[in-house]
Amino acid sequence: MTERAEYQSELFQKGLSVRREVLGADYVDASLAKADDFTVAFQQLTTEFCWGQIWTRPGLPRKTRSMLNLAMLTALGKPAELRLHVKGALTNGVTREEIKEILLQTGIYCGVPACLEAFKVAAEVFAEVDAAKAG
């Protein structure tokens, strides 16, 4: 996985560290391992620029970045990415109560259907997290 030339830059390694911390090493490593000659460029792009340049900037704490992502992904209607970032938000210290308030806020500005979908995704993630803690 990490032998690929695209994964060798300092910026990639910097982004990879943050990406693993927020999303979990198992998920990230599986994503990188699944990359083929076509999709490796996307893995490089997202790891270097999203995680290596933006998520490492000092202007906002990770918790705030996670909160923004939840609102934006809800607004965009991207439940698969929202699922991933609800987990990341919990990792970054966003509480369930804060997640609820973020989703309610997006419901007013982005519409009830987007809000409903986001609540369903968040509830599923909470159930998975609770089950993992219990088991």
C-alpha positions as a Markdown table, in Angstrom:
| # | Residue | x | y | z |
|---|---|---|---|---|
| 1 | Met | 0.0 | 0.0 | 0.0 |
| 2 | Thr | 2.5 | 2.7 | 1.1 |
| 3 | Glu | 5.1 | 1.7 | -1.5 |
| 4 | Arg | 3.3 | 3.6 | -4.2 |
| 5 | Ala | 5.3 | 6.6 | -5.5 |
| 6 | Glu | 2.2 | 8.8 | -5.0 |
| 7 | Tyr | 2.2 | 8.1 | -1.3 |
| 8 | Gln | 5.8 | 9.2 | -0.6 |
| 9 | Ser | 5.7 | 13.0 | -0.3 |
| 10 | Glu | 6.1 | 14.8 | 3.0 |
| 11 | Leu | 2.7 | 16.4 | 2.5 |
| 12 | Phe | 1.1 | 13.0 | 2.0 |
| 13 | Gln | 2.6 | 11.6 | 5.2 |
| 14 | Lys | 1.5 | 14.7 | 7.1 |
| 15 | Gly | -2.0 | 14.3 | 5.8 |
| 16 | Leu | -2.0 | 10.6 | 6.3 |
| 17 | Ser | -1.3 | 11.0 | 10.0 |
| 18 | Val | -4.2 | 13.4 | 10.5 |
| 19 | Arg | -6.6 | 11.3 | 8.3 |
| 20 | Arg | -5.8 | 8.2 | 10.4 |
| 21 | Glu | -6.3 | 10.0 | 13.7 |
| 22 | Val | -9.7 | 11.4 | 12.6 |
| 23 | Leu | -11.2 | 8.6 | 10.5 |
| 24 | Gly | -9.4 | 5.6 | 12.0 |
| 25 | Ala | -6.3 | 3.8 | 10.7 |
| 26 | Asp | -8.3 | 0.7 | 9.6 |
| 27 | Tyr | -10.6 | 2.7 | 7.4 |
| 28 | Val | -7.9 | 4.9 | 5.9 |
| 29 | Asp | -5.5 | 2.0 | 5.3 |
| 30 | Ala | -8.2 | 0.0 | 3.6 |
| 31 | Ser | -9.0 | 3.0 | 1.3 |
| 32 | Leu | -5.4 | 3.3 | 0.3 |
| 33 | Ala | -4.9 | -0.4 | -0.2 |
| 34 | Lys | -8.0 | -0.6 | -2.5 |
| 35 | Ala | -6.6 | 2.2 | -4.7 |
| 36 | Asp | -5.6 | 1.0 | -8.2 |
| 37 | Asp | -3.7 | 2.8 | -10.9 |
| 38 | Phe | -6.8 | 4.9 | -11.7 |
| 39 | Thr | -8.0 | 5.8 | -8.2 |
| 40 | Val | -4.6 | 6.3 | -6.6 |
| 41 | Ala | -4.5 | 9.9 | -7.9 |
| 42 | Phe | -7.7 | 10.7 | -5.9 |
| 43 | Gln | -6.2 | 9.1 | -2.7 |
| 44 | Gln | -3.1 | 11.3 | -3.2 |
| 45 | Leu | -5.2 | 14.4 | -3.8 |
| 46 | Thr | -7.5 | 14.0 | -0.8 |
| 47 | Thr | -4.7 | 12.9 | 1.6 |
| 48 | Glu | -2.3 | 15.7 | 0.6 |
| 49 | Phe | -4.6 | 18.6 | 0.1 |
| 50 | Cys | -7.7 | 17.9 | 2.2 |
| 51 | Trp | -5.9 | 16.3 | 5.1 |
| 52 | Gly | -2.3 | 17.5 | 4.7 |
| 53 | Gln | -3.0 | 21.2 | 3.9 |
| 54 | Ile | -6.4 | 22.0 | 5.2 |
| 55 | Trp | -6.9 | 19.9 | 8.3 |
| 56 | Thr | -3.4 | 20.8 | 9.6 |
| 57 | Arg | -3.9 | 24.5 | 9.3 |
| 58 | Pro | -3.8 | 26.3 | 12.7 |
| 59 | Gly | -6.8 | 28.6 | 12.1 |
| 60 | Leu | -9.5 | 26.1 | 13.3 |
| 61 | Pro | -9.4 | 23.3 | 15.8 |
| 62 | Arg | -10.3 | 19.8 | 14.5 |
| 63 | Lys | -13.6 | 19.9 | 16.5 |
| 64 | Thr | -14.7 | 23.0 | 14.6 |
| 65 | Arg | -13.6 | 21.5 | 11.3 |
| 66 | Ser | -15.7 | 18.4 | 12.0 |
| 67 | Met | -18.7 | 20.5 | 12.9 |
| 68 | Leu | -18.4 | 22.4 | 9.7 |
| 69 | Asn | -18.1 | 19.1 | 7.7 |
| 70 | Leu | -21.3 | 17.8 | 9.3 |
| 71 | Ala | -23.2 | 20.8 | 8.2 |
| 72 | Met | -21.8 | 20.9 | 4.7 |
| 73 | Leu | -22.2 | 17.2 | 4.1 |
| 74 | Thr | -25.8 | 17.4 | 5.3 |
| 75 | Ala | -26.4 | 20.4 | 3.0 |
| 76 | Leu | -24.9 | 18.6 | 0.1 |
| 77 | Gly | -27.0 | 15.4 | 0.8 |
| 78 | Lys | -23.9 | 13.1 | 1.0 |
| 79 | Pro | -24.9 | 10.5 | 3.5 |
| 80 | Ala | -22.0 | 8.1 | 3.0 |
| 81 | Glu | -19.4 | 10.9 | 3.7 |
| 82 | Leu | -21.6 | 12.1 | 6.5 |
| 83 | Arg | -21.5 | 8.7 | 8.1 |
| 84 | Leu | -17.7 | 8.8 | 8.0 |
| 85 | His | -17.5 | 12.3 | 9.4 |
| 86 | Val | -20.0 | 11.7 | 12.2 |
| 87 | Lys | -17.5 | 9.1 | 13.4 |
| 88 | Gly | -14.7 | 11.5 | 12.9 |
| 89 | Ala | -16.6 | 14.2 | 14.8 |
| 90 | Leu | -17.0 | 12.0 | 17.8 |
| 91 | Thr | -13.3 | 11.3 | 17.7 |
| 92 | Asn | -12.6 | 15.0 | 17.6 |
| 93 | Gly | -14.7 | 15.7 | 20.7 |
| 94 | Val | -18.0 | 16.7 | 19.1 |
| 95 | Thr | -20.8 | 15.6 | 21.4 |
| 96 | Arg | -24.0 | 13.9 | 20.4 |
| 97 | Glu | -25.9 | 16.9 | 21.7 |
| 98 | Glu | -23.7 | 19.2 | 19.5 |
| 99 | Ile | -24.3 | 16.9 | 16.5 |
| 100 | Lys | -28.0 | 17.1 | 17.1 |
| 101 | Glu | -27.9 | 20.9 | 17.2 |
| 102 | Ile | -25.8 | 21.0 | 14.0 |
| 103 | Leu | -28.3 | 18.8 | 12.2 |
| 104 | Leu | -31.2 | 20.9 | 13.4 |
| 105 | Gln | -29.5 | 24.0 | 12.2 |
| 106 | Thr | -29.0 | 22.5 | 8.8 |
| 107 | Gly | -32.6 | 21.5 | 8.7 |
| 108 | Ile | -33.7 | 25.1 | 8.8 |
| 109 | Tyr | -31.3 | 26.3 | 6.2 |
| 110 | Cys | -31.0 | 23.3 | 4.0 |
| 111 | Gly | -34.4 | 21.7 | 4.3 |
| 112 | Val | -36.1 | 19.0 | 6.2 |
| 113 | Pro | -35.3 | 16.1 | 3.8 |
| 114 | Ala | -31.6 | 16.7 | 4.2 |
| 115 | Cys | -32.0 | 17.0 | 8.0 |
| 116 | Leu | -34.0 | 13.8 | 8.2 |
| 117 | Glu | -31.4 | 11.9 | 6.2 |
| 118 | Ala | -28.6 | 13.3 | 8.4 |
| 119 | Phe | -30.5 | 12.3 | 11.6 |
| 120 | Lys | -30.9 | 8.7 | 10.3 |
| 121 | Val | -27.2 | 8.5 | 9.5 |
| 122 | Ala | -26.1 | 9.9 | 12.8 |
| 123 | Ala | -28.4 | 7.6 | 14.7 |
| 124 | Glu | -27.0 | 4.6 | 12.9 |
| 125 | Val | -23.4 | 5.7 | 13.7 |
| 126 | Phe | -24.3 | 6.2 | 17.3 |
| 127 | Ala | -25.8 | 2.7 | 17.5 |
| 128 | Glu | -22.6 | 1.2 | 15.9 |
| 129 | Val | -20.4 | 3.1 | 18.3 |
| 130 | Asp | -22.4 | 2.0 | 21.3 |
| 131 | Ala | -22.4 | -1.6 | 20.1 |
| 132 | Ala | -18.6 | -1.5 | 19.6 |
| 133 | Lys | -18.2 | -0.2 | 23.2 |
| 134 | Ala | -20.5 | -2.8 | 24.6 |
| 135 | Gly | -18.9 | -5.7 | 22.7 |
